[in-house]
Amino acid sequence: MTAHVEIDRRHPEHGGGRDALLAAAIRVVARGGPRKLTYRSVAAEAGVTHGLVVHHFGSRDALLEQALCRAVRRSIETSSLVPASGRLEDFAGTLADFIGADPDLQAFQYELKLEAGRRPELQRHVDALYGAYRDAVREALDCFGVSPDLAEIVFAALEGLVFHQVTSGDARRTEEGVAALRRLLAAHCAQQPSGSTLN
């Protein structure tokens, strides 16, 4: 069964056409995979003629690569694991909302991670994306005095929670998983010698 999708038929605002097309490309790939990415599918999603897509990007590969670059930038700009409170008990407290606010952006990234295995030219962008996520985890753990040795494990746990919510839509399980992860980190911190520096 195919879900009905409302398409905005207004032309993108002046100066925003390129970004609107990249956002449309992300939605197309998120919903149908990279093979569904065509000039016509992106144009239909953005509510423009396919000639505008050709004008801005010139090739399907350029469109896909630049959409991935946009996803990297947006993810870095909008994801933050360090809470305003600075407290470990609030670590990743907005993760479920972050995923729920733009599930297509997350699905697009998973689709492109798989596609990069078949198209090595995309790998550097995927590496940049996941490198930024790993850096964010390390920085957050450092703020809480948690050993950076745990960064890869924490990253893997968060990545699993994100993937599960993207594929199931279950935000509750994400919140429960993050709460359990916080408890494990707090227990780890409590076992460290008093006054030790974990960096």
N, C-alpha and C positions, 0 to 999 in steps of 0.2 A: 504494500500500500504506500502510495506517495503522499507525503504531507504537502498541503497547499502553502506556498510561500508568497507573502505579499511583497511585490517589488516596487520600489519607489521609482516612478517614471519621470521625476523631475531631473533636469540636467544638474550635474554637480556644480557647486558654486564656483565662480571664477577664481582661478588659482588653486582650487582644491580638487580639480579633475583627476590629477595623477594619484593623489591619496585615496580618492573615492574608488578608483579602479583597483588599486592595490588591496583596499579593504574588501572589494567585491571578489577579487581573486582568492583571498584568504577564505572567504565564505564558501566559494565554489569548491575549493580543494578540501575544506573541512567536511563538506557534506557528500562529496563524491569521489574524493581522491585525486591525485595529480593528473590522471588520464582524462578526467572530465574538464580539465582546464583548457578552454579554447577561447579565441577572440570573441566568438558569439556568446558563449556561456557567461563570460565576464561582462560583456556589454549588456546582456539581458539583466544580469544581477544588478548592475549599476544604473540601468535605465538610460543607456546611451547607444549610439551606433557602434558597430564593431570597428569601423574605420578609426574611431577615436582611440581605441585600444592599440591598433597598429601604429598610429601616429606617435603615441607616447612610449611604446616599448619596442616596436620593430620585430620582435620575435617572441614566441611562446617561452623559450628558455629565459630570455631577459625578464619577461614578466614574472616567471616563477622565482627566479633568483632575487629579484627586487622585492617581491612579496615576502620572501623569507627574511630579507634584510629588515623590512618593516616590522615583521613579527619580533625579530630580535630586539629592535629599538623599543617597541611598545612593551615588551615583557620586562626589559631592564627598567624602563621608566615607571611601570605600574606595580611591579612586585617588590614588596618590602617585608622582610621577615622580622625586623627589629621593631617591636611595638613602641609607641610614643611613651609608654610608662617606663620602658627600659627594664621591665621585670621578666624573668624567665617564665613565670606562670602565664604571661600573655604572648609568648613566642608563637609566631605563625597564626595568631588569633583571627586574622582576616583571610586566611587561605581559602576557605570554602566560598566566601563571598567573592574573592578575586577570580576564582574559577567560574563561578556562576555568572559573573558579570559579562564574561566574554568566552563562552565555551568553544565557539568556533576558532578563536585564536589558539586555544590549547589543542584542539583536534588537528588544526592545520600543522602545528609543530610536530605532532606524532606522525602524521602522514608524510611530512617532509623528512623526518628522521629515517623512516623506512625507505623513502625514495632516494635518499643520499647513499644508501647501500648499493643502489643500482646506478646512481649518477654521481661519481666522485667529485665533480665540479661543485656540487652543493655541500659537500662535507665541511668545508671551512666555515660556512654560515651556521650549520648545525653545531659545529664545535664551539663557535663563538657564543651561541645561545646557551648551550649547556655549561660552558665555561663561566658565563655570567651568573648562572644559577648556583654553581658550585662556589663561586666567590661570595655570593650573597649569603650562603649558608655558613661559610667560614667566618665572615665578618660578624654575623649574628652570634655565632657561638663564642667568638672572642669577646663580644660585649657582655656575655653572661659568665665569662670565666670558664668556659667549657673547652676541654682540650681539642685542638684542631685535628687530632688523630681520629676523632669521631665524625668529622665533617662528611666523609664519603658515605658512612652508614646513615647519617641523618638525611643527607641528600637523597639516598636511595629510598628511604622511608617516605619522604615527602613526595618524591616522584611517583611512587606507587599509589599514594593517596590521590594525587592529581589525576593519574590515569584512571583510577577506579571511578572518580566522580565524573570525569569526561565521558566515560563509556556507560555509566549507570545512571548518572544524574542524582546520585545519593549524597547530598551534602552532609547529612547527619553522620554518615560513616567517616567522612573526612574530619569532622569536628571531633568525633570520638578518637580517631587515630592520632590526631594532633595532641589531644589531651593525654593520651597514653605516652606519646613521645616526650611530652614535657615532664611527666612523672619519672620516666627513665633518666632524663637529663638531670633532673633535680636530685635523684638518688645517686647518680654518678658524682655530682658536685659535692654532695654530703659526705662521700667517702674519701674525698681528697684531703690531705693534711691541711690543717688551718694555716692560712697565710701563704700557701703555695701559689706560685704563678703558673698558669696553664697556658703557655703560649710557645 
